[in-house]
Amino acid sequence: MLSARAAPSLVRAARLCTAATRRVTADALVRHVDVSPVAETSTAFVGRSVDLGWGRVYGGQTMAQALAACQKLVGGDFSVHQLSCHFLRGGDVSADIRFDCE
């Protein structure tokens, strides 16, 4: 049985573990959303697919990578007003996704 003195320490430890998990999760999210330029002067970017066990690419990841590619192209002077997508078919998790930006 826990003493009344030990309980606050356990609560603090649980909060620290939760905060650390959030940081790891946030870092993983940034890595999954990041895109790489195809060439140094190119307006095309490549995003890596993440297999979440569904057998196809998660649409939210595709949207986030598309937005990341556009932001890398235009820089920090612009902000997003609206983003919408239509997915015509499921993406292959074993293939990278190419984003051609204008």
Solvent accessible surface area in square Angstrom, and as a share of the most:
residue,aa,sasa,rsa
1,M,244,1.09
2,L,115,0.57
3,S,67,0.43
4,A,94,0.73
5,R,217,0.79
6,A,36,0.28
7,A,41,0.32
8,P,67,0.42
9,S,54,0.35
10,L,91,0.45
11,V,73,0.42
12,R,140,0.51
13,A,47,0.37
14,A,57,0.44
15,R,166,0.61
16,L,129,0.64
17,C,87,0.52
18,T,63,0.37
19,A,33,0.26
20,A,41,0.32
21,T,84,0.49
22,R,160,0.58
23,R,150,0.55
24,V,101,0.58
25,T,84,0.49
26,A,51,0.40
27,D,81,0.42
28,A,23,0.18
29,L,110,0.55
30,V,103,0.59
31,R,160,0.58
32,H,71,0.32
33,V,32,0.18
34,D,69,0.36
35,V,2,0.01
36,S,52,0.34
37,P,73,0.46
38,V,69,0.40
39,A,53,0.41
40,E,172,0.77
41,T,132,0.77
42,S,33,0.22
43,T,69,0.40
44,A,4,0.03
45,F,10,0.04
46,V,34,0.20
47,G,0,0.00
48,R,139,0.51
49,S,22,0.14
50,V,29,0.17
51,D,92,0.48
52,L,92,0.46
53,G,66,0.64
54,W,150,0.53
55,G,62,0.60
56,R,146,0.53
57,V,13,0.08
58,Y,103,0.39
59,G,20,0.19
60,G,28,0.27
61,Q,15,0.07
62,T,30,0.17
63,M,51,0.23
64,A,32,0.25
65,Q,0,0.00
66,A,27,0.21
67,L,50,0.25
68,A,16,0.12
69,A,0,0.00
70,C,60,0.36
71,Q,88,0.39
72,K,100,0.42
73,L,61,0.30
74,V,72,0.41
75,G,34,0.33
76,G,80,0.77
77,D,133,0.69
78,F,146,0.61
79,S,105,0.68
80,V,71,0.41
81,H,179,0.80
82,Q,138,0.61
83,L,74,0.37
84,S,82,0.53
85,C,52,0.31
86,H,166,0.74
87,F,109,0.46
88,L,171,0.85
89,R,213,0.78
90,G,50,0.48
91,G,32,0.31
92,D,84,0.43
93,V,32,0.19
94,S,100,0.65
95,A,46,0.35
96,D,77,0.40
97,I,37,0.19
98,R,141,0.51
99,F,22,0.09
100,D,102,0.53
101,C,14,0.08
102,E,206,0.92
